[in-house]
Amino acid sequence: MDLLLEALREAVRLLRTGDGDVYSITLRTALITGASTLVAALVGLPVGLGIALGRFPGQRVLLAIANAGTGMPPVVAGLFVAILLWRSGPLGALGLIYTPWAMVIAQALIATPLVVSFAAAGVMALPPSLHLQVRAMGAGAASYVWLIAREARLALLVAVMAGFGGVVSEVGAAMMVGGNLSGETRVLTTAAVLEVNRGNFGTALALGLILLMLVVLVSAALTTAQARVRRR
Amino acid sequence: MTSITATPALELRGVRVRRGGRDVLDVPHLSVASGETVAILGPNGAGKSTLMLAAALLLPADGAITILGETARRGAHVRLRRQTATVFQDAALLDMTVRRNIEVALAMHGVPRATRRARAGEWLGRLGVAHLAEQRGHAVSGGEAQRVSLARAFAVRPRLLFLDEPFSGVDHATRAALTGDLRALLAAEGTAALIATHDHSEALLLADRVVLLDAGRPLQIGPAAEVLARPESEAAARFLGFSVLGPGGCALLGLQGADGATRAAVAPDAARLDVAGTPGVVRRAEAGGGAGRLIVELASGDTLAVALAVEALRAPSLAVGQETRVAVDARRVVWLAR
């Protein structure tokens, strides 16, 4: 009990003073997670829409891969990216291993199947009559995709939220490809693991609380956006 | 089958749709003349919607589909669809205001932005739903949504309108009102229309010609009143609610066909209870659409439907198993080809 109280006191102090690079770590976490979610959205939303709306060979296989990818362990994604970016690996010449870019790539790899799967499911859940009606109105390909995406906008937003949720709290891939380098690739999750290993439970708890606040803030922002979309 | 001449708004030649290795639609020829309304009448599963979707270029089909003189080819479907409009059973309004729903359709049809709002307002007014203009499409009731759907269809001034059981999801009173409004609009706009329905009275009121469809194939095509009164086959007769009597039943009822015809179709209102008639046993009572029918089995095993007021069906003398006597108006019997 004493340990917990001590940890809480330390957490409050860190949050108040910003010692131990707490805020720079937080900012880096937000940037890396935001960038990987953005990449996942830019890739995953069109792919999800394509799977749901298109007619092409291998469509079901692609959806099955995306669905399976939603359960991909972050360490596996991290391992895959680490092998690619390792100095002696196929993309080693790019010198990305142990950089924030490597973390963005690994996290985007984790988030993209989530976005694809949720987006495809959301569009597929629309009534078939809606698809027919939009086509019957004389919609060309672009108008058709736009109107259907507009109808599924809440589901697409949920898909992006799922992608964000999938990476903001992961630690395996971030550790593996980022290396948890102080001032460079240290993010809230890897820093918290490090502090626990050192026995600094207060610092770890502070980092955990900040991570929790970050998740709540982003979720609240997306929920607000969701409510606005609903009203429009 | 009747053949339509003049420049048709729609013409189907050898149109087939295959599913699961079998033809679910096989229409050798069907046309809708400019300004004409043709009803596709058939039971559930007859292929009405498949025919409607194929004709509206919303479903891949073999054969030739010609819309307003242009045979549909790959790459021309969107352009051709923009000369038509389709109303489905589900109004399928988009999640935006009712007015925007119509404006989006107008935009697809190339109507200039400046006139869209006024056109949408005009058609919402004509369909009696102007007060819903700023409501969300998903927030209006089924009957209102179908009115908006009709407004959306007519607002684009289509030269050909497809209506796929447009009123089957609404209550009787709303359906009757919508059918009346649709009839008036079709007449006023001179729009050619193909309408799928399973309602005989709807087909009779709206259509110039009727196509009886069963198992994806046209059984009979002709003027609405003629098709509904004179089925040409046993399947058509049964779908239209006629009793089909074999040689034994005909003999018991004293009916004799010309040219040796031995199978007769009898409309329920051509049969009556008659104390001097042929004996039979009441097998069941049916009611639907405000009308009642008593099903009587003759000694030959044939069953005869007799039209009766629904209240009359409750009489103890007409309970199931009771003996009764029936007669048929011989002048109204339709003799079926062998």
Boltz contact constraints between the chains, C-beta under 6 A:
constraints:
  - contact:
      token1: [A, 129]
      token2: [B, 88]
      max_distance: 6.0
  - contact:
      token1: [A, 129]
      token2: [B, 90]
      max_distance: 6.0
  - contact:
      token1: [A, 129]
      token2: [B, 92]
      max_distance: 6.0
  - contact:
      token1: [A, 130]
      token2: [B, 92]
      max_distance: 6.0
  - contact:
      token1: [A, 132]
      token2: [B, 58]
      max_distance: 6.0
  - contact:
      token1: [A, 133]
      token2: [B, 92]
      max_distance: 6.0
  - contact:
      token1: [A, 135]
      token2: [B, 58]
      max_distance: 6.0
  - contact:
      token1: [A, 136]
      token2: [B, 86]
      max_distance: 6.0
  - contact:
      token1: [A, 137]
      token2: [B, 105]
      max_distance: 6.0
  - contact:
      token1: [A, 137]
      token2: [B, 108]
      max_distance: 6.0
  - contact:
      token1: [A, 138]
      token2: [B, 81]
      max_distance: 6.0
  - contact:
      token1: [A, 138]
      token2: [B, 82]
      max_distance: 6.0
  - contact:
      token1: [A, 138]
      token2: [B, 108]
      max_distance: 6.0
  - contact:
      token1: [A, 138]
      token2: [B, 109]
      max_distance: 6.0
  - contact:
      token1: [A, 139]
      token2: [B, 108]
      max_distance: 6.0
  - contact:
      token1: [A, 140]
      token2: [B, 78]
      max_distance: 6.0
  - contact:
      token1: [A, 151]
      token2: [B, 95]
      max_distance: 6.0
